[in-house]
Amino acid sequence: MSTDVTPPGIPDAAIPELVIISGMSGAGRSTAAKCLEDLGWFVVDNLPPALIPTMVELGARSQGNVARIAVVVDVRGRRFFDNLRESLADLESRNVTRRIVFLESSDDALVRRFESVRRPHPLQGDGRIVDGIAAERELLRELRGDADLVIDTSSLNVHELRAKMDARFAGEEEPELRATVMSFGFKYGLPVDADLVVDMRFLPNPHWVPELRPYTGLNEEVSAYVLNQPGAKEFLDRYAELLQLVAAGYRREGKRYVTIAVGCTGGKHRSVAMSEKLAARLAAEGVETVVVHRDMGRE
């Protein structure tokens, strides 16, 4: 069999779209794969990485019957895992469009999931579940860094994960870039799936204004209070300009998703107000934008 992804007689338009699903064991890879399958993708579970270019070639030979392929790669095939980077480089040299979706989760959430089903972690050996998780994180560190989309499933149920996958893959026409602007509270921890993080704690906190304390950054008075502070509007203008440069670079590199995390102390006032304004700026620039307020209501 020829190793060329585009053998003679097969036009470039016939090359299938490729998504590689990976991530931590127990973080929801199977759910993500099932979602793509329901959306009409041809899904191959636990395919040895060395065979990914062959799978793409077979899709190219299918006369359009296999236009979108999703491949699940994980540590169950660890003896093949070292071949993944070589396969990715091979695909890039042949101009095959590929995206990597990485499913992430906290150690606590993963331990609970493994204990609930009473199954060992595939890498724990004679050790504990946490030992297997640590070994897997180290093994997947570089792949996570290369991922186009990281989804943290620590606090998601199956339906919420499917909704996230649907939001990113259900549309027939892929936008140039999709952005999630997420407000959060530093006291609850950094979002692990953030690509960019900004800190709003340089602005006065409406928490210390009694008449504003009960409300959130969605309230017009709170929003006005935040935006009228010295430096707030200047920050918004300059950061929006910076994001234009970043977005242009992401597009050139083929990255289609970006998560911008905007933090304050509790994720209730300043980060919420600024996230809303920043998302509106991005939308005005033609970036499809979703706003998520991770910690609003937790106090």
Disulfide bonds with the S-S distance in Angstrom:
none
